[in-house]
Amino acid sequence: MTLKNRFLRKATGISAIVAFAIAIFSTAIKADELVMSSWLPPSHPIVTGVMQPWAEQVAKVTEGRVTVRILPRPLGPPPAHFDLAADGIADITYGLHSFTKDDRFLRSRIGQFSFLGDTAEAVSTAYWSVYGGDLAAQQEHEGTRLLGLFVHGPGMFHNNQRRIDKPEDFSGLKIRVPGGYIAELVAELGSTTQFMGPGAVFEKLSTGVIDGVTFPAEALKAFNLSQHLSHSLTVPGGLYNTSWFLVMNEDRWDDLSAEDQAAIEAISGAQLAAVAGQVWDKADACGLADAKEHSVDISPASDAVLARIREIAAAKEADWSRAVDAQGFDGTAALAAIRAQATP
């Protein structure tokens, strides 16, 4: 082999290595890893059945250009999670609108009222449609890109003191609430309300600091509560609900290509709402089974109890509708729409 040929061969080999290195480097630059702060226990159905599969789908639909890494521990307490995303401390977060004490999510409250529907799937898809559409939910999530909205299953009233047969039976009970509408409802029913994150409920309930909780059935198993409860009250369409968001920091969203944004939106929104609802409905079934195994008395609300709940609920809905109307939206029509879609 001549000196010239040896030089050309060596040069070609170096060029190939350089080209390979550039390709790897370019791929690394193009790949966006998004960090999600997650505050629910890693084994919770919403984490294992919704957030993890969604993260895997993001990588799949973007052909690996965008990945989502779910942190094993949250970057802050549950009530801070919207601001963690809006402020760019985390790229993606999820949480409850009712954890936020101010009125920035006024219109989201439509997903918290009583008597919305009997399954999380139906109410979640209706919630995305009405709040995400007619009520312009994105406007209330300033600083982020709203990717998902959903609710849990029908809210219940659980306690370890007595069966709730009449409105007076609520009086004096110390009850954990997640804030928002249900906190006001339970207070007007006569109970003493205490706000705390879900992770603190087991300790407070097992040590007698609280007498009960407002939760969907899912939580009875997810947080090991059945052993410390004796009575659960059910209400047709739910005593209440909680509205949840999935958001991404706006600047991080804008950094993504239009192609990847479209791909992520296709697996979010209405599709995510349906999936989250299905997961929650399955978890509720497991929670009810766990309650029965622990001999928790599960009873439907009496006519007298239902009448009192309807009285309070109607006043709260009227107040909310007036406030929403003042923002240029039709609150009464929105409430009618979400119930019609959730209970066809």
N, C-alpha and C positions, 0 to 999 in steps of 0.2 A: 504494500500500500504506500503510495507516494505521500510526502509530507503534506502536500495540498489536500489530498483526500482525507488524511487523518485530521487535519484542521477542520475541514468541512463537517466531518462526522461528529467531532467533538462539539463544534458550534451548534450543529443541529440538535444534539443531545441536550446542551445547555438551554437552547431555545425552547425545547419541549418541556424541560423542568420549569423554566420561567413561566411559560404559558399555563402550565398546570397550577403553579403557585398563584398566578393571577386569577385563574378561574376559581380556586378555592377561596382566595381573599375576597373576590367579588361576591361570591355566594354568601360569605360571612357578613359582608356589609349589607347585602340586600335582605338578609334574614332579620326580621324584627321579633325579638322576644319581649312579650308583654307580661308584666308581673301582676298577678291577681292576689289581693289580700282577702283571705277567707276567714271568717270568725266563727262559723259553725264547726262542731266537732268533725274531724276528717271522715268519720264513719256515717255522718248524717246523710239521709237520702238525697237532700238537695245537693250536697257535695258530690256524692258518688253517682247519683242518677241524673244530675243536670249539669253542674259546673264542669266536672271532669270530662264527660262525653262532649260537651260543647267545646271545651278546649281542644280536644282531639280532633273535632270536626274543623275547627279553625285551621289547624295545621294541614288537614287533608284538602280542604277546598281552596287554600292558597298555595297548594303544592309546596308546602314547607317554607314559604317566604315569611309567614307570620306564625309564631308559636305563642302559647300561653303557659306560663309556669305558675301554678297555684302554690302559694307559700304555705308551709306546714303550720305557721303561727301568724296571727293577724298583725298588722302594723299599728293597730290602735283598737280601742273598744268598739263594740258594734255601733253605737250611735254616731261615731266619727266617720263611718265608712263612705258616705257620700262625699264629704269634704276631702277625704284622702285622695279620691279620684279627681275631684275638681281642682285641687291644689297641686296635683301631679306627684304626690308622695307615693301613690300606687297608680299603676296604669289602668287597672280594672278593679271594680268592687261591686258588691251586691249588698242589699240591706233593706230595712223597712223604712218607709216614708214616715211612719209614726215615731221613729226614734229621734227625728229632728224636731226640736222644740218650737222653731219659728214657723211662720205661715208661708214659706216659700213653696210648699207642696200642697197648697189649698185644694186644687182641683183633683189631686190624687186621692183625696179622702172618699171619693165615690167608691173606691174599692174596699172601704172599711165598714160600710153600713150593714145593718141587720137585714136578713131575708133576701140575700142576693141570689142564692142558688145552692143546690145540694151537692155539687161536685166541684172540685178545684179546677178540673179541666174546663168545664163549661164557663165558670166565672172568669178564669184566667184569660181565655180567648176573647170573651166579651169585654174584659177590662182593657186588653190591648187595643181592641177595636174602638172603644168609646173614649177612654182616657187618652190613648195614643193617637186617636184620630180627631174626633169632634172637639175634644177638650185640649188639644195641642200640648200634649205632655212634654214634648221636647223643650218648650219654652220655660217650663218650670225646672229644668235640669241644666241650668246655665253652667258653662264650664266643662260640660261633658257631652259625649254622644250617647244618647239613650238607645240601648241595644235590646233591652227586655223589660217586660212588665208581667207580673203574675201574682196570684194570691194563694194562700193555703186553703185547706178544706174548711168546711163550716166550723166556725168557732164555737166552743163549748165552755161551760162553767163547771169547774171541778173543785171539790172541797172535801175535807175530812171531818166535818163537824155534823152536818145534817143534810137530809134530803130537802130540796127546794120544792115545796108544794104550793106555796102562796108567796106573794110579793114580800111579805114581812120577813120571810126566812132568809133574805139576803142581808138583813140588818146586822151590823156589827162584825161581819166576817172580814178578815184581813186577806185581801186578794191581790196577787201579782197581776199586773196588766202591762201591755207593751206600749202604752201611751196612746194618744190620738182619741178617736171616737169611743173605743171600748172603755177607756179610762173614765170618760165622762159618763157613759152609760152605767157602768158598774157603781160609780159614786152616787148617781141619782137613784139607783136601785137600793142604796142604803149601806153598801159595803165600804170598808176603808181600803183605798187602793195604794199599792206600792209598785213603783217602777223599778225594774231590774232586768238585766240581760238574761236570756234563757239559761246560760251556763250557771247562773247563781241560784236558780230555782230549787234544785235538789237539796242543797244545803239548807236553805231557808225553810223549805217545806218540812224536811226531815227533823229539823230542830225546833219546829213550832213557831218560828218567827212569822210565818204566814200560815193561813188556814187553807188556802187554795190558790188556784190559778185560772186564768182564761187562756186556753190553748186549743188547737185542733186536736183530734184524737191521736194523731201521729206522735205528738210530744210525750204521750204517756209511756211509750216504749223508748223513744229516742233519748229521753232524759231520765229514764228509770223512775218514773213518778208513781206508777200504779200502786206500788207497795205502801205508799204514804197517803193514798186517797181512799175515800169510801163512797163518794157520790159524784156522779157526773150528770149534768143537765144538757139535753139536746133541744135545739130549736129548729123548726123547719126553715130551710134556707140559710141557717146559721145565726147564732146569737150576734155574731160580728164577723169580720174578716180582717186580714192585714194585707196591705199593698206593698209589693216588693219591686225593687228596681235592679237592673244590671246595667252599669254605665262604664264608659271608657273616657279617660282624660281627653279633652277636645284637641289639644295640641298633638297628642300621640295619634289620635284618629286622623287628623289632617296630614300627618307624616306618611300615612299609608297611601299606596297607589289607589287610583279609582277602581282598578280591577279587583284589588284585595278588599277594598271597602264593600263593593257590591257582593263579593263572595261571602263575606262575613254577615252582611245584612240578610242574605238569603237563608242563613241557618239561625237567625235570631228573630226578633219580633214575634209574629204570630206563631211561627213554628216553635220557638222557644217557650212561648206561653202554653201551648198545648202539651209539650213534653213535660214541663214543670208541673202542670196540673195533673197529668197522668201519674207522675212519680208521687205526688202528694196524695192522690187518691189511694194508691197502693199502700203507702205508708200509714194512712188513716185506718185502713182495714187491719193492718198489723197492730196498730195502737189499740183499736177496739178489742181485738182478740187478746192482747196482753192485759187489758183492763178486766176482761171477763175471767181470765185465768187467776187474777188476784181478787176476784169477787167484788169488784167495784160495781155499785148499783148504778146502772145507766137508765135514766128515766126521761121521758119527753116532758116538755113544759106543759103545765096545766093551762086551762083557758084563762084563769085569772093572771097567771104569770105572763102569758103571751100578751094579754091586753095591756098590762103595765109596760112591757117592753115596747109594744107598738106605740103607746102614748109618748114615751120618751123619744123613741126613734123618729117619729113623725116630726116632733119639734126640732130635733137636731138636723134632720134633712131639710126642713124649711129654712133654718138659719143658714145652712151651707148653700142652698140654692140661691138665696138672696145675695150672699157674698160672691158666688160664682157669676151671677147675673151682672153684678157690678163690674166684673172684669170683661164683660162683653160676651159671655157664653150663656147658654140656656141650661141651667142646672136641672130643672124639672124634666126637661126632655131627655137629658143625658141619663138620669136615673131610670126613667122609663125604658130607655134603649138598652141599658146594661142588663136590666131584669128580663126584658123580652128576649135578648140574645142568650142569656144564661139559663132561662127556663122556657124554652120554646114549647 
